[in-house]
Amino acid sequence: MLYAILAYHVEDEILSWTPEQDAAVVAKVIEVQAPLRASGQFGPAARLDETRKARTLRGPGAGMVLDGPFAETKEQLLGFHLMECSTEEEAIAAARKLRAVNPTAVYEIRPVRLYVPADGFGATSG
């Protein structure tokens, strides 16, 4: 079963990190990902850009594009990990490993109903 592990954080806290602090957390997360990737469980992962750069498409017909998400939350969705796990408990264990190196993050574990991989989807810079 595929699971999405959604990473939420207080965005202002992340944005206040120095480049060195940010790089240290990212390095620890990559260390946790490495054995999961080697086992074949770990799929795509992404760190999302700032929520102020997000756009929301909603409404009837062609819809209307609005600035940003308008969720009244203290934490914002800042990234995700896609994993192949045999059980929900296995997905939760992976999320715990990720949280161990980023303890102020909140992780939502959700089964993925449909995943359509895109060929040729390139990496972004920065």
C-alpha positions in Angstrom: 0.0 0.0 0.0 1.2 3.5 -0.8 1.2 6.0 2.0 1.7 9.8 1.8 3.5 11.2 4.8 2.6 14.8 4.8 4.9 17.2 6.7 3.4 20.2 8.5 5.3 22.8 10.3 5.0 26.4 11.5 6.2 28.1 8.4 7.5 31.2 10.1 9.7 29.0 12.3 11.2 27.3 9.2 11.7 30.7 7.5 13.6 32.0 10.6 16.2 29.3 10.4 19.7 30.3 9.2 20.8 28.6 6.0 23.1 26.5 8.2 20.3 25.4 10.5 18.1 24.5 7.5 20.9 22.6 5.8 21.5 20.6 9.0 17.8 19.5 9.3 17.7 18.6 5.6 20.9 16.6 5.9 19.4 14.6 8.9 16.2 14.0 6.9 18.2 12.7 4.0 20.0 10.4 6.3 16.7 8.9 7.5 15.5 8.6 3.9 18.6 6.7 2.7 17.8 3.3 4.3 14.2 3.6 3.3 15.2 4.4 -0.3 17.7 1.5 -0.3 14.9 -0.9 0.9 12.7 0.2 -2.1 10.0 1.7 0.2 10.8 5.3 -0.3 9.3 7.1 -3.3 9.2 10.7 -4.4 9.5 13.4 -1.7 9.2 17.2 -2.1 9.7 20.3 0.0 7.2 22.8 -1.0 8.0 26.5 -1.5 6.5 29.2 0.8 2.7 29.2 1.2 2.7 32.9 0.2 3.7 31.7 -3.3 0.8 29.2 -3.5 -2.3 29.8 -5.6 -5.7 28.2 -5.1 -8.0 27.4 -8.0 -11.7 27.2 -7.0 -15.2 27.9 -8.1 -17.4 26.9 -10.9 -16.5 26.7 -14.6 -12.9 27.6 -15.3 -12.7 28.7 -11.7 -10.9 31.7 -10.1 -7.3 31.8 -9.1 -6.7 33.2 -5.6 -3.6 34.1 -3.8 -2.4 31.3 -1.4 -4.3 28.8 0.6 -6.7 30.3 3.1 -6.6 27.7 5.8 -6.7 29.2 9.3 -4.0 27.0 10.7 -0.9 27.5 12.8 0.9 24.8 10.7 1.3 24.7 7.0 1.8 21.7 4.6 5.5 22.2 3.7 6.3 18.8 2.0 5.6 15.2 1.6 7.1 11.7 1.3 5.5 8.9 -0.7 6.3 5.4 0.7 5.4 1.8 0.0 4.5 0.1 3.3 2.9 -3.2 4.0 0.9 -1.9 7.0 -0.2 1.4 8.5 2.1 0.6 11.5 5.1 0.5 9.1 4.2 3.9 7.7 3.8 5.3 11.2 7.2 3.9 12.1 8.7 5.7 9.1 7.1 8.9 10.0 8.5 8.5 13.6 12.0 8.2 12.1 11.5 11.4 10.1 10.1 13.2 13.1 13.1 12.1 15.3 15.3 14.4 13.2 12.8 17.2 12.9 10.9 17.1 16.2 8.9 20.2 15.8 7.3 19.0 12.6 3.9 17.3 12.5 3.4 14.3 10.2 0.1 13.2 8.8 0.1 9.6 7.5 -2.5 8.9 4.8 -3.1 6.0 2.4 -2.8 6.9 -1.2 -5.7 5.8 -3.4 -4.3 6.6 -6.8 -0.8 7.4 -7.9 0.1 8.1 -11.5 3.8 8.6 -11.9 4.9 11.2 -14.5 7.7 10.3 -16.8 10.2 13.0 -17.4 9.3 15.1 -14.3 12.5 16.8 -13.6 14.1 18.0 -10.4 13.8 21.6 -9.4 16.7 23.7 -8.3 17.0 25.5 -4.9 
